[in-house]
């Protein structure tokens, strides 16, 4: 997960720090590549449709079956609740977050 900007809504920042502490900005990830001896060639974030059409919406469609298979156990409900929260955060703050893909070449040192 990569932040698209250094300006993060507080609610989103708190969520990602708690759930995925390795999340960083694109600029911080590129700086890490450079520090490790790589020369960045390109970068692109996944577009919104990848998140919604190919990840979140199919997941949402399976929540009911998932809960049925697990008998509505508290642990299963907790998983669904956590995923619903993440989806809601994405829908509200999608301009601020995505997976970033980095293309880099190892530099000679």
N, C-alpha and C positions, 0 to 999 in steps of 0.2 A: 504494500500500500504506500502510495506517495502523495504527499500534499502537493496540490498544484500551486499553492501560494503560501506565503508565510503568515498571512492573516487568517487565522482559524477561528470560527465561531466557538465560544467557550464550551457549549454543550458537546460539540463534536470533538473538540480537543480532549475533554475529560474522558469521553467514551474511548477514544483510541489509545490514550495513555494507559487506561485501565486494562483494555482488552488486547491491545497490540502495541506494546511499548517500543517496538522497533520501527514504527511508522516515522517517516521523516519527510522533509521537503525534497523536491527534485534537486534543488541546489545543494542540499547537504549530501544527498546520495552521489551526485556528480563529484563533489569535493572528495568523498570517500574513494571513488574510483581513481581520481587523480593521485590521492595520497598513496594508494596501493600500486601505483605505476601503470595506470591505464590512461589512454587518451580518448576522451569521449568523442564519438563520431555522430551519434544521433540519440534522440530521446522522443518517445511519444507516449501519451496516456491512452488507456482504453477509452473509447467513446461511450457515451451514456447508454446506447442501445445494447452494448455488450453486458453491462450490468443489469439492466432491466429485462431485456428480452431473453437473454441467455443464462442469467444466473438468478436474480431475485424472483422474477415472475414464475419460472418453473418450480422454484423452491416453495413459493407460497402455495402453488397449486397442489403440492404434496403434503402440506401441513396436516390436513384433516386425516388422510390415510396414515400418516406417521403416528398421529395421536391414537387412532383406532388400533393400529398394530401394537402399540405400547400400553393399551388399556387406559389411556389418560393418566398415566402415572405422573407424579409431581415432577420427576426429572425430565420426562418428555415434554411436559408443559413448559418447564423452565427453558428448554432448548428452543422451543417455538417462540416463546416470549422474547428471548434474547435476539433471535433472528428477526422477529418483527420490529424490535427496537432499532436494530441496525438498518433494516430496510427503510424505516421511517426517517432515520437520520440521513441516509443517502438521498432519499427523495427531497428532503428539505435543503440539504447542503451539497448537492452533487457538483456544484461549481467549484468546490474546494478540495475534492478528493477523488482519486482514481488509482488504479495500478499503473505504475510507470514502467516502461520498458526501455532499457538502456543498451546502446550499442557502443562498444568500446574496443580499442586495440591496445594490446600490451605494448608499452614503450620499452625500448632497450635502455637499460641502466648500467 
